[in-house]
Amino acid sequence: MKVQIFTGFTEAGLSRKINKFIDNTSVEVVDIKFSTSFFYIGAIVIYKKIKSVQE
């Protein structure tokens, strides 16, 4: 398993970044953890790489 960390100043910005990552990579999302602070919203996406048929 691997992780990718994202941050954003708004929920919309954070969602856009996470969706772009999921759409543009061959991954199976295991879990997403959220955290907020006064200045930003953060998320850790826990994922597995999907093996292609050729691998």
Sequence and secondary structure as in RCSB ss.txt:
>XXXX:A:sequence
MKVQIFTGFTEAGLSRKINKFIDNTSVEVVDIKFSTSFFYIGAIVIYKKIKSVQE
>XXXX:A:secstr
 EEEEEEESSHHHHHHHHHHHHHHS EEEEEEEEEE SS EEEEEEEEE   TT 
